[in-house]
C-alpha cells in the first residue's frame, strides 16, 4: 500500500459515464481559482479502458438509438459528438454505431489528459475490493496493489445477474455475439425484446443463416423511431402531474390517469391500437410495415406522448412509493421498454426483410425454456419451439445480491452498499451517495445503470451524464469550502 499517495477522487470504471464524470470535474476545476488541483485515480481493465463495454464491446452492426446531440460527455460542448462524427465520416448516418461512440469516448478522455487541468493516475486493472480506511477508502486491484482515496465514485456500467443460470455450461447457450457461430444454419431462440435482443437478432441475421425466434414473456415487439416528434401532449405533462399531486398523494395513479386521458384525446388516431391488433393476430410483417410507414411520415403520436416523459420521468419515479414503483415495473415495464425505447428505421427495415424471408418470428412464451435431449425447448402461444441454440439477450437481472461481481459482493458483505428492491444499489437520489439501512456510506457514490432502482432513467447515457454533472458541481462546492477552511 502506497500511503504517500492519497487521491482526492477514485473513479472505479472508466466507460462512458466515467469519462463524462472526468469531463464534468474538469469543467468545475477550471472555474476554481487559486485552488490546488485535485488528484484523481481512474480504474478500468485495459481491454475497455476509456471506451466501456457497452460501446467498445459491440460489433460494427450495433447502433445506438439516441440522436448524437444527446450524447455529449459535457454540456459545455453539447454538439461535440455530432461534429466529431461529421468530421470523421463526412456523411454520418442519423444513428451512429456503438463502436463509433466508443472511439469518441476515447478521444474525449485523451483530450482531458492533454489539457492537464486534472492530475490523473491511471490503473488499467480490475478493482476487486473497496474498504473503509482512515483517510476514506482503500481500493484493492487484482494482484494486490492498493490505492487510497478520500472519495470513491463507482461507474461500473451495466452489471447483471444471470437469468438462465442452469444453461450456463449447456452446449449452444449464447451470452455474447462472439459466441455465435456465423456458419450456423440451425434454429436460434433469442430471449428478450429490448435493445439487447435487437442487437442479437441483427448479428445472427447478418452473420448466419439461422431461423430466428425472438420471444418475451409479455409478447411485445420492437417499435420504430419516428423522424420527429410532432404531437405535444395536452394532458400528460409535468405541470399537470405536479398540479394533480395536490389532489392525490399517489404519484403512479396520477400518472396513469393522465396517460389514459391523453390516449383518449388522440381520438383513435394513435398507432398503438392498430399495431397491437396486427401483432396479436400474428401478422408480424404487417405490424412492422405499419409502424415503419407511420414513422416515415412522423405520425406516431403515442410514441410522442411516451418520449415527452423523458425529461421528468426520474422525478416522477422518485415521487412514487416503493409499492408504486414495483407496480409500475410489473404492470407497465414490458410495454414501456418496447414503446418508450424504439429502434432506428434502418434496423426496423431489416426486421421487415427477415420476416418476409421467413427467418424471423416473434413469440410470447407461456413457460420457462428448458433443455431437453440436446435441444432448447420453449412453449409459446403459437406452439412449441425447439432450437439448437439459445441466446440470452434479456440484459440480465438487476438483483444486486445475485450478481457475481467480486467488488459488489465485498461491499455488500461489509455493509457499505445494499440492494434496492427495484434493482441495483440503493443510493440517495440527490447526492448519489450509497445508503445502507437508511444511513449514508459517506464518501462512496454510484453513478450509472446500477442506480436504476433509485433513478429509473439510468439506461440512458444522457441521463447518466447529467448525474455526473450534478455530482461534479456538488463535489466542487465541497472542495472549495474545504480549501477555504484550510487557508483560514
C-alpha positions in Angstrom: 0.0 0.0 0.0 1.4 3.4 -1.1 0.2 5.7 1.8 2.2 8.6 0.4 -0.4 8.9 -2.4 -4.0 9.7 -1.3 -6.1 10.7 -4.2 -9.0 13.1 -3.8 -11.3 11.1 -6.1 -11.1 7.5 -7.2 -13.3 6.7 -10.2 -13.9 2.9 -10.5 -14.9 2.2 -14.0 -13.9 4.3 -17.0 -16.5 3.8 -19.6 -18.9 6.4 -21.0 -20.2 7.6 -17.5 -16.7 7.6 -16.0 -15.3 9.7 -18.8 -18.2 12.0 -18.6 -17.6 12.4 -14.9 -14.0 13.3 -15.5 -15.0 15.9 -18.1 -17.6 17.4 -15.7 -15.0 17.6 -12.9 -12.6 19.3 -15.3 -15.3 21.8 -16.2 -15.7 22.7 -12.5 -12.0 22.8 -11.6 -11.5 25.2 -14.5 -13.7 27.7 -12.6 -11.9 27.2 -9.2 -9.4 30.0 -8.8 -6.2 29.6 -6.7 -7.2 26.1 -5.6 -4.9 23.1 -5.5 -5.6 20.8 -8.4 -7.3 17.6 -7.3 -5.7 14.2 -7.8 -7.9 11.6 -9.4 -7.3 7.9 -9.8 -9.1 6.0 -12.6 -9.5 2.2 -12.6 -10.6 0.0 -15.5 -9.2 -3.1 -17.3 -7.1 -2.2 -20.3 -9.4 -4.0 -22.7 -12.1 -1.4 -22.2 -10.2 1.5 -20.7 -11.9 4.8 -21.7 -14.2 3.1 -24.1 -16.6 1.0 -22.0 -18.0 -2.4 -22.6 -21.5 -1.1 -23.6 -20.0 0.6 -26.6 -16.5 -0.8 -27.1 -17.5 -4.4 -26.9 -20.1 -4.1 -29.7 -20.0 -5.3 -33.3 -19.8 -2.9 -36.2 -23.5 -3.7 -36.8 -24.7 -2.5 -33.5 -26.2 1.0 -33.3 -27.2 3.5 -30.7 -30.9 4.6 -30.6 -30.1 8.1 -29.2 -29.5 11.1 -31.5 -25.9 12.4 -31.5 -27.0 15.7 -30.0 -27.9 13.9 -26.7 -24.6 12.1 -26.4 -22.2 14.7 -25.4 -19.9 14.0 -22.4 -20.4 17.5 -21.2 -23.0 20.3 -21.6 -20.2 22.7 -22.3 -20.0 21.2 -25.8 -23.5 19.8 -26.5 -22.8 19.2 -30.2 -19.4 17.8 -29.9 -20.3 14.2 -30.8 -22.2 15.3 -33.9 -19.3 17.5 -35.1 -16.9 14.7 -34.4 -19.0 12.3 -36.4 -19.2 14.7 -39.3 -15.5 15.3 -39.4 -14.7 11.6 -39.2 -17.3 10.2 -41.5 -18.2 13.2 -43.7 -21.7 11.8 -44.3 -22.7 10.2 -41.0 -25.9 8.3 -40.6 -28.5 9.6 -38.2 -27.9 6.7 -35.8 -24.2 6.0 -35.3 -22.6 2.7 -34.5 -21.7 1.9 -30.9 -18.1 1.4 -31.8 -18.0 5.0 -33.2 -19.2 6.3 -29.9 -16.6 4.2 -28.2 -13.9 5.9 -30.3 -15.4 9.3 -29.4 -15.2 8.5 -25.7 -11.6 7.5 -26.0 -10.9 10.8 -27.8 -12.7 12.7 -25.1 -10.5 11.1 -22.4 -7.4 11.8 -24.5 -8.4 15.5 -24.6 -8.9 15.6 -20.9 -5.4 14.2 -20.3 -3.9 16.6 -22.8 -5.5 19.6 -21.1 -3.5 18.9 -17.9 -6.1 20.5 -15.6 -6.6 17.3 -13.6 -3.9 15.2 -12.1 -4.9 11.8 -13.3 -3.3 8.5 -12.2 -4.2 5.5 -14.5 -4.7 2.0 -13.2 -5.6 -0.4 -16.0 -6.7 -3.2 -13.8 -9.8 -4.6 -12.2 -10.8 -3.4 -8.7 -11.8 -6.3 -6.6 -12.4 -4.6 -3.3 -13.2 -1.2 -1.7 -12.8 -1.0 2.0 -13.1 1.8 4.6 -9.8 3.4 5.7 -8.8 6.2 8.0 -8.4 8.6 5.0 -11.6 7.5 3.4 -11.2 4.3 1.4 -8.7 1.7 0.2 -9.1 0.4 -3.3 -7.6 -3.0 -4.0 -6.8 -4.2 -7.5 -6.2 -7.7 -8.9 -2.6 -8.5 -8.0 -3.0 -6.9 -4.6 -2.0 -3.3 -5.3 -3.8 -0.8 -3.1 -4.6 2.9 -3.6 -6.1 5.2 -1.0 -8.8 7.7 -1.9 -10.9 10.3 0.0 -14.0 9.8 -2.1 -14.9 6.9 -4.4 -17.3 7.1 -7.3 -18.3 3.8 -8.9 -19.2 3.9 -12.6 -19.4 0.2 -13.1 -21.7 0.2 -16.1 -24.4 -2.4 -16.7 -23.8 -5.3 -14.3 -26.4 -8.0 -14.2 -27.3 -11.3 -12.6 -27.9 -14.5 -14.6 -31.5 -15.1 -15.9 -30.7 -18.6 -17.0 -28.0 -19.9 -14.6 -29.0 -23.5 -15.4 -28.0 -23.0 -19.1 -24.5 -21.6 -18.2 -22.5 -24.6 -19.4 -25.0 -26.0 -21.8 -23.8 -26.5 -25.4 -25.4 -23.9 -27.7 -26.1 -21.3 -25.0 -25.0 -17.8 -26.1 -24.4 -14.7 -24.0 -22.3 -12.6 -26.3 -22.3 -12.1 -30.0 -18.8 -13.7 -30.4 -20.3 -16.9 -29.0 -22.5 -17.2 -32.1 -21.1 -19.3 -35.0 -21.6 -17.4 -38.3 -21.8 -20.7 -40.3 -24.7 -21.8 -38.1 -27.9 -22.7 -40.1 -29.8 -24.3 -37.2 -32.7 -22.7 -35.4 -31.9 -20.0 -32.8 -34.1 -18.8 -29.9 -33.4 -15.2 -28.6 -34.7 -14.3 -25.2 -35.8 -10.7 -24.9 -37.4 -8.0 -27.0 -35.4 -4.9 -26.0 -32.4 -3.2 -27.5 -30.0 -6.1 -26.4 -32.3 -8.6 -28.2 -32.4 -6.4 -31.3 -28.6 -6.4 -31.4 -28.6 -10.2 -31.1 -31.1 -10.5 -33.9 -29.1 -8.2 -36.2 -25.9 -10.1 -35.6 -27.4 -13.5 -36.2 -29.4 -12.4 -39.2 -26.3 -10.7 -40.9 -23.7 -13.3 -40.0 -25.5 -16.6 -40.1 -28.4 -18.4 -41.8 -30.4 -19.4 -38.7 -34.2 -19.2 -38.5 -34.6 -16.8 -35.5 -37.3 -17.0 -32.9 -37.4 -13.8 -30.8 -39.6 -14.2 -27.6 -40.6 -12.3 -24.4 -42.9 -13.1 -21.6 -45.4 -10.3 -22.4 -45.2 -10.7 -26.2 -44.4 -7.1 -27.1 -42.4 -6.4 -30.2 -39.9 -3.6 -31.0 -41.3 -0.3 -32.2 -39.9 2.2 -34.8 -38.3 5.6 -34.2 -40.2 8.4 -35.8 -38.5 11.1 -38.0 -39.6 13.7 -35.5 -42.0 14.2 -32.6 -44.9 16.2 -33.9 -47.5 15.6 -31.2 -47.4 17.7 -28.0 -49.3 16.1 -25.1 -52.3 18.1 -23.8 -52.9 16.3 -20.5 -49.8 14.3 -19.7 -47.1 16.9 -18.9 -45.0 17.8 -15.9 -47.1 20.8 -15.0 -50.3 18.7 -14.8 -48.6 16.0 -12.9 -47.4 18.5 -10.3 -50.8 20.2 -10.1 -52.7 16.9 -9.7 -50.4 15.9 -6.9 -52.3 18.3 -4.7 -55.4 16.2 -5.2 -53.7 12.8 -4.8 -50.6 11.6 -3.0 -50.5 8.6 -5.3 -47.9 9.6 -8.0 -48.5 6.4 -10.0 -52.2 6.8 -10.1 -51.9 10.5 -11.1 -49.5 9.5 -13.9 -51.7 6.6 -15.3 -54.9 8.7 -15.1 -53.3 11.5 -17.2 -51.8 8.9 -19.5 -55.2 7.3 -20.2 -56.7 10.8 -20.6 -54.0 11.6 -23.2 -54.7 8.4 -25.0 -58.4 9.2 -25.2 -57.6 12.7 -26.5 -55.9 11.1 -29.5 -59.3 10.0 -30.7 -58.3 6.8 -32.3 -55.6 8.4 -34.4 -52.8 6.7 -32.4 -50.7 3.9 -33.8 -50.8 1.7 -30.7 -54.2 0.0 -31.1 -53.8 -1.0 -34.8 -50.2 -2.1 -34.3 -51.1 -4.4 -31.4 -54.1 -5.7 -33.3 -51.8 -6.8 -36.1 -49.3 -8.3 -33.7 -51.8 -10.3 -31.7 -53.3 -11.6 -35.0 -49.9 -13.0 -35.9 -49.4 -10.6 -38.8 -45.9 -9.7 -37.8 -44.6 -8.4 -41.1 -47.7 -6.2 -41.4 -47.1 -4.9 -37.8 -43.5 -3.8 -38.8 -44.6 -2.3 -42.1 -47.5 -0.4 -40.5 -45.2 1.2 -37.8 -42.5 2.0 -40.3 -44.9 3.7 -42.7 -46.2 5.9 -39.9 -42.6 6.6 -38.7 -41.6 7.7 -42.1 -44.4 10.3 -42.0 -43.6 11.3 -38.4 -47.1 10.2 -37.5 -46.5 8.3 -34.2 -48.4 10.4 -31.6 -48.4 7.6 -29.0 -44.6 7.4 -29.2 -44.5 11.2 -29.0 -46.5 11.0 -25.7 -44.2 8.5 -24.2 -41.0 10.2 -25.4 -42.3 13.5 -23.9 -41.8 12.0 -20.4 -38.0 11.8 -20.9 -37.1 15.0 -19.0 -39.1 14.3 -15.9 -39.6 10.5 -15.6 -36.8 10.2 -12.9 -38.5 12.8 -10.8 -41.9 11.1 -11.1 -40.1 7.8 -10.1 -38.7 9.5 -7.0 -42.2 10.7 -6.1 -43.5 7.1 -6.2 -43.6 4.9 -3.1 -41.7 1.6 -3.3 -45.0 -0.2 -3.8 -45.9 2.1 -6.7 -42.6 1.6 -8.3 -42.9 -2.2 -8.1 -46.4 -2.0 -9.5 -45.2 0.2 -12.4 -42.4 -2.3 -13.2 -44.8 -5.3 -13.0 -47.8 -3.8 -15.0 -46.1 -1.4 -17.4 -42.5 -2.3 -17.5 -42.6 -4.5 -20.6 -44.8 -2.1 -22.5 -42.6 0.8 -21.5 -39.5 -1.0 -22.7 -40.9 -1.6 -26.1 -42.8 1.6 -26.8 -40.7 4.1 -25.0 -37.4 2.8 -26.5 -38.0 2.5 -30.2 -35.3 1.5 -32.7 -34.0 3.3 -35.8 -35.9 2.8 -39.1 -33.0 1.2 -40.9 -32.9 -1.5 -38.2 -36.7 -1.8 -38.5 -36.3 -2.4 -42.2 -34.0 -5.4 -41.5 -36.7 -6.9 -39.3 -39.3 -6.5 -42.1 -37.0 -8.2 -44.6 -36.2 -11.0 -42.1 -40.0 -11.6 -41.6 -40.6 -11.6 -45.3 -37.8 -14.1 -45.8 -39.3 -16.4 -43.1 -36.2 -16.1 -41.0 -37.7 -14.1 -38.1 -40.7 -15.0 -35.9 -41.8 -13.3 -32.7 -43.4 -15.2 -29.8 -44.9 -14.8 -26.4 -43.8 -17.5 -24.0 -46.1 -19.4 -21.7 -43.4 -21.2 -19.7 -39.7 -21.1 -18.9 -37.4 -22.5 -21.5 -35.9 -26.0 -20.9 -33.0 -28.0 -22.2 -34.1 -31.5 -23.3 -32.4 -34.2 -25.3 -29.8 -31.8 -26.8 -32.2 -29.0 -27.7 -33.7 -25.9 -26.1 -37.4 -26.1 -25.9 -39.8 -23.2 -25.4 -43.6 -23.3 -25.1 -45.3 -20.2 -26.7 -48.8 -19.2 -27.6 -48.1 -20.3 -31.2 -46.9 -23.7 -30.1 -43.6 -25.5 -29.1 -40.3 -24.3 -30.4 -37.2 -26.4 -30.4 -33.8 -25.0 -31.3 -30.1 -26.0 -31.1 -29.1 -22.5 -29.9 -30.4 -20.2 -27.2 -29.2 -16.6 -26.8 -29.8 -14.8 -23.6 -30.4 -11.2 -24.8 -32.6 -10.1 -21.8 -29.9 -7.9 -20.3 -30.0 -9.9 -17.2 -31.5 -9.3 -13.7 -30.8 -6.2 -11.6 -30.9 -8.3 -8.4 -27.7 -7.0 -6.7 -27.4 -9.9 -4.3 -27.2 -12.4 -7.2 -24.6 -10.6 -9.2 -21.3 -12.5 -9.5 -19.2 -9.3 -9.3 -16.4 -9.5 -6.6 -16.3 -5.8 -5.8 -20.1 -5.8 -5.2 -20.0 -8.9 -3.1 -17.4 -7.4 -0.7 -19.3 -4.1 -0.5 -22.5 -5.9 0.5 -20.6 -8.1 3.0 -19.0 -5.1 4.6 -22.4 -3.3 4.7 -21.2 -0.4 2.5 -23.9 -0.9 -0.1 -27.3 -2.6 -0.1 -29.7 -3.8 -2.7 -32.6 -1.6 -3.8 -35.9 -3.6 -4.1 -36.3 -2.3 -7.6 -32.8 -3.3 -8.7 -29.2 -2.2 -8.3 -27.7 -0.2 -5.5 -29.6 1.9 -3.0 -28.4 5.5 -3.2 -29.5 9.0 -2.2 -31.1 10.3 -5.5 -29.9 13.8 -4.7 -26.3 13.1 -3.8 -25.7 9.7 -5.4 -24.2 8.5 -2.1 -24.7 4.8 -1.3 -27.1 4.1 1.5 -27.3 1.1 3.9 -30.1 0.9 6.4 -31.2 4.5 5.8 -27.7 5.7 6.6 -25.2 7.0 4.0 -21.9 5.4 3.4 -20.1 8.8 3.5 -17.8 9.3 0.5 -18.9 6.3 -1.5 -21.1 7.1 -4.6 -22.6 5.3 -7.5 -23.4 6.6 -11.0 -24.9 4.8 -14.0 -27.1 1.7 -14.6 -26.6 0.2 -11.1 -28.6 3.1 -9.7 -31.7 2.2 -11.7 -33.9 1.3 -8.7 -33.5 4.8 -7.3 -33.2 6.9 -10.5 -35.1 4.8 -13.2 -33.6 6.6 -16.3 -30.1 5.2 -15.9 -30.3 3.0 -19.0 -29.8 6.3 -21.0 -26.3 7.8 -21.2 -27.6 11.4 -21.5 -29.2 10.9 -18.0 -26.0 9.4 -16.5 -24.0 12.4 -17.9 -26.5 14.7 -16.2 -26.0 12.9 -12.9 -22.2 13.2 -13.4 -22.6 16.9 -13.9 -24.6 17.2 -10.7 -22.1 15.2 -8.7 -19.2 17.3 -10.0 -20.9 20.5 -9.0 -21.6 19.2 -5.5 -18.0 18.0 -5.2 -16.6 21.3 -6.4 -18.6 23.2 -3.8 -17.3 21.0 -1.0 -13.8 21.1 -2.4 -13.7 24.9 -2.4 -15.2 25.1 1.1 -12.6 22.7 2.4 -9.8 24.7 0.8 -11.1 27.9 2.3 -11.2 26.4 5.8 -7.6 25.1 5.4 -6.4 28.6 4.5 -8.3 30.3 7.4 
